[in-house]
Amino acid sequence: MNYKYKVYVIIVLTLTLLGCKNQEKNELPNTKKQEIQFSGNPIAEGWYADPEGAVFKDEYWVFPTFSAKYEEQVFLDAFSSKDLVTWEKHEKVLDTSIIKWAKRAMWAPSIIEKDNKYYLFFGANDLQKPGGPYWDENNPNNHKGGIGIAVADSPSGPYKDYLGKPLISDFYNEAQPIDQFVFKDDDGTHYIIYGGWQHCNIGILNNDFTGIVPWDDNNLFKEITPEGYVEGPFMFKRKGIYYFMWSEGGWGNDTYKVAYAMADKATGPFKRIGTILESDKDIATGAGHNSAINIPNTDEWLMVYHRRPIPNKGRDHRVTCLDKMEFYDDGTIKQIQMTFKGVKQHIIK
């Protein structure tokens, strides 16, 4: 091999190696961008239950109950995310220092935006009925309370007490005033759907959310309780169908689960179709009290719910999770598969 040829070979090999390195540099960022990230379950550390999921502008929000003894449930935290993967905790967006009439059992928040204000509905005090099974004449903690409203200019607050008293503080149709959800229909009507003790009511909120508009029969609420209903109502609309979900079983044990019905209007009637979220001995138990998130500009839906890790060591050991919710061609809902992986990263565009 002569000298010129040796030089030529060296130059070619050097250029080839440099080209490979440059190609690696160019390809590596693209490879990383293509990696699919997932939320993981649970989405946050700590004991949280009864989560309400929402989308405000370009952010996902989850408002859960702090899962603890009633006397310790004196505040609400919130969580926000730009991509479903990284969640920011907003501590004590609401507490009993703001809601003076609330003494304990502040739970099951529901939030809705109206006219650039954010209305956070919640239950407090675990109101009981005189003569009921949990009424204690000598313990005033649950003699007053019900469903209240806080208001703020941002989902993260600061919030203030909107009414200075509960919006609903009595038992109508035997429904305990807890577990409220506010649903906005296409015509702008805001329905409040709520109820414990195996009874569910629906009412119409007036324009400024200061009261309830009576129905044609002058009653404030209609009962829409489906078969098997216990608590935790939630409603959404998809492709002209109103989906009504609720929890069955016992919230303090592994029997908790989610069932649903479908109707052509928000007031029903709702005939139970079946359960779509139940315990899975390989993942978790006691899955229930759900809501749902529709990823904007898509037909992708997420189930937001709580469940009990395995092994479970306490009544209040519940965590908040996200998993896919999918539909059959006829609109019915497929069984929700609980996962540890959670849902895929998705930035709102």
N, C-alpha and C positions, 0 to 999 in steps of 0.2 A: 504494500500500500504506500503510494507516494505521499509527500508532505501535503500537497494541495488537497488531495482526497481526504486525508485525515482531518484537516481543518474543516472541510465541508461537512463531514459526518458529525463532528463535534458541534458545529453551528446548528445543524438540523435537530440533533438530540436536545440541545439546550432550548431551542425554540419550542419544540414539542412539549418539554417538561413545563416551560413557562405557560404555554397555552393550556395545559391541563390544570395548573394551579389557578390560573385566571378563571377557567370554567368552573372550578370548584367554588371559588369566591363568589361568582355570579349565581350559582345554583343554590348555595347553602341558604341564603335568606328566603328564597322562594320555597325551598323545602320546609323551612320552619313555618312560613305563612300557611302552608297547606296542612299543617298538623291540626287536627280537630280537638278542641278543648271541650271539656264537659263541666257542668256545674258541680258535680259530686253531690251526694246526699249523706247527711243533711247539708243544707246550704249555709248554715251558721252554727257556731258553737253555742251550747246552752240549751236549756229546756224551753221550747216554744211550741204552741199549739194553735188550733183554730185560725189558720192563716188566711188573710184576704190578699189576693194578688191584684195588681192594677198596673196600668201603663199611663204615665203622664209625660207628655212631650216625647223625649227620646230616652226615657228611663223606665226601667221596671221597678216596681215597689212591692214589698210584702209587709203587711201589718199583722203580726200574730199576737196571741195572748202570751204573757209571761207565765209559764206553767209551774205553779207552786201552790202552796197552801193558800186558801182564800185570803187569809190575813196578810199574806205577803204579795198578793196581786193588787198592788196599789199604783202601778204605772204600766205604760205601754211603750215598748221599743218599736222601731221600724228599721227596715233594711232596703237599700236601693242599689241598683246595678245598671251599668250601661250595656252589659253583654251577657247576663245570666250566669257568668262564671265568678267574677269578682264582686263581692257584696260589701257595701259600706253600712256599718251599724250607726243608727241615730238613736242615742240613748234617751229614754224617758221623754218622748215627744209629748206625752200626756201623763199626768199623775194626779193624785188626790189633793195636791196643793193648788191645782188649777180648778179641779171639779170639787168644790167644797162639800157637796152633798154626797159624794162617793166616799165610802169608808173602807171598802174591801171589794174583792171579786170584780175587779175591772177587767173585762174580757171581751173576746170575739169582736174585734173592731171591724168596721166596714167603712170604706172611704169613697167619696165621689166628688168630682170637680163640677162646679156650676158657677158661671159668670166670674171666672178667674179666682174663685174662692174654693178652698178645700174643706169639705164637711166630713168630719170623722165621727161616725156613730159608734156607740159602745154600750155594753151593759155594765151595771155596777150594783153591788151589794147583795146579789142573789136574792132578789125580792121574793118573799113568800106570802102565801094567802092565809089569813086567819082561819084556823080550823084545819089547815092542810097538814100533811105528814111531817113537814120540817118547820112548822111554826112553833116558836118558843116565846111565850108571853113575856118571859123574864130576860130575853136576849133581843135588844132592839136593833141589832146589826142588820137584819134582813126585813125589818118592818117597813122601811121606805127605800125606794130606789127604782130601778127599771132601766129604760133605754134613754140615753142622753146624746147630746151632740156637742162637739167642739168645732171651732172654725179657725182657719189660718189662711195666710196668703201663699203658703208653700206647703207641699206635702210633709216637709220636715218640721214645720212649725215656724215660730212659736204659736201654740194654740191657746184659745181662750174659751171659756164656757159660753156656748151660744145662747142658751135659754136661761141658765141659772137654776134649772130644775130638770127633771126627766121629761122627755117628750111623751113617753108612754109609761105610766106608773100604776097600772091596774091590770087585772086579769080579764081579758075579753075572750069569750068562747073557750075558757079554761086554759088559754095559752099563757104560760109564764113569759113576761116581757124580757126575753134574752135573745141572743143569736140573731140579731137583725141583719138584713142585707137590703141595700137600696139599688133598685134596678131602673134604669132610664130606658123607656120604650122609644120607638122610632118617632112617635108623635110628640115627644118631649115630656110625656107623663112620667113622674117619678113615683114608683111603687116602693113601699116599705114592706118587706116580707120577714116575718119573725115568728118565734115561738119555741118554747120548751114544753116538757111534760106531755109529749105526744100530740100536741095541737099546733097547727100552723095557720097564721092569719096573714091577709094581705090588705093593705090600705093605700090610699093615695095621699102623698105629701102635698101640702099647698105650695104655692109658688116660692115662698121665702123659707120654707122648711120650719115654720113655727107651729104647725099643727097639721091635723088630718082632715081631708075633705070627705064628708059623709057620702056614702053610696046613695043610690036612688031610694032605698028603703030607710034612709036616715041612720043606719048603723055605720059606725066608724070603720069596722073591719068585717071582711068576709073570711070564713074559714075555708081553707083549701087543702086540708090535711089528707095526704094520700095514705094508702095502706102501708103499714110498717114504719111510718114517720116517727122519729123521736125528737130530733133537733137539727140545728145546723143547716138551714135552708140556703140555697144559692140558685141563681137563675142567669141564663145567658140566651142569646138568640143567634142562630146560625142558619142561613139559607131559608129564612121564613119560618123556622121552627123554634118554638120556645122550649128550652130544656130546663127542667126543674130538678135539682138534686137535693139530697138530704142525708143525714146520718141515722143509722139504725144501731141497735144493740146498746151496750153500756159504755159510756165514755171512759170509765175508770178501769176497764179491763180489755181483754183481747177480742171481745165480741163485736167491737165497733167496726162499722163498714159503711160504704156509700152506695146508695141506690138512686135511681132516677126515673123520670117520666118525660113525655113529650106532649106538646099541645099546640094549637094554632093561635092561642092568645095567652097573654100573661096571667089571666085569671083562671086558666084551666078550662075544663076539669083535667086533673092530672091522674092518670091511671099508671100505677107502678109497672115498670117494664122488668126491672131486675137490678141486681147489684153489679157494680163495675170496679169496685176497689175493696179488697178484703185482705185478711192476714195471709202472710206467706211465711211459713216456718223457716225458710232459707234466708229471708231478708228481714222481716219485721212483722209485728202484729198490731192489732188495734188501729188500723189505718182509717182515718175519717176526718170529719169536719173540714170539708174542702172548699176551694174556689177554683177558678180557672183563669188563665191568661191567653188571649188571642194575640199572637205576634202580629203587629201592625202590617197591613198590606199583604197578608198571607192568609192561607187557610190552615195554618199550623196552630195547634192548641196545646196548652200545658195544663196538667193537673197540679194544683198547689194544695198540699194536705199535710197532716201530721201523722206520725206513726210511733210505735213503741219499739225501741231497739231490743235486740235479743243478745244476752239475757236482760230482762227488765227488772229493776230492783225497787221501783216505786210507782205509785199511782200517777204522779205528775211527771214521770220521766218520758216526755214526748218531744219529738224533734220535727222540724219543718223541712219538707222535701218537695222536689219537682220531678215529675215524670211526664212522658208523652201521653196525650189523649188523642185517639184516632177514631175514625168513623167508618162504618160500612156504607155501601152505596145507597142504602135506604135511609140513611141518617142516624141509625142506631149506633150506640157507642161500643167500641171494642173494650174488652177487659183491660184495665190499666195494669201494666206490668211494673211492679216496684223494682227499683234498681239502686245500686250503690253509686252507679256512674252518673245518674241524673240526666240532664238535657244538654243538647249541644249549644255551644256558644252562638249567640245571635245578636249582632249590633243593629239597632233600629236605624233604618235609612229613610 
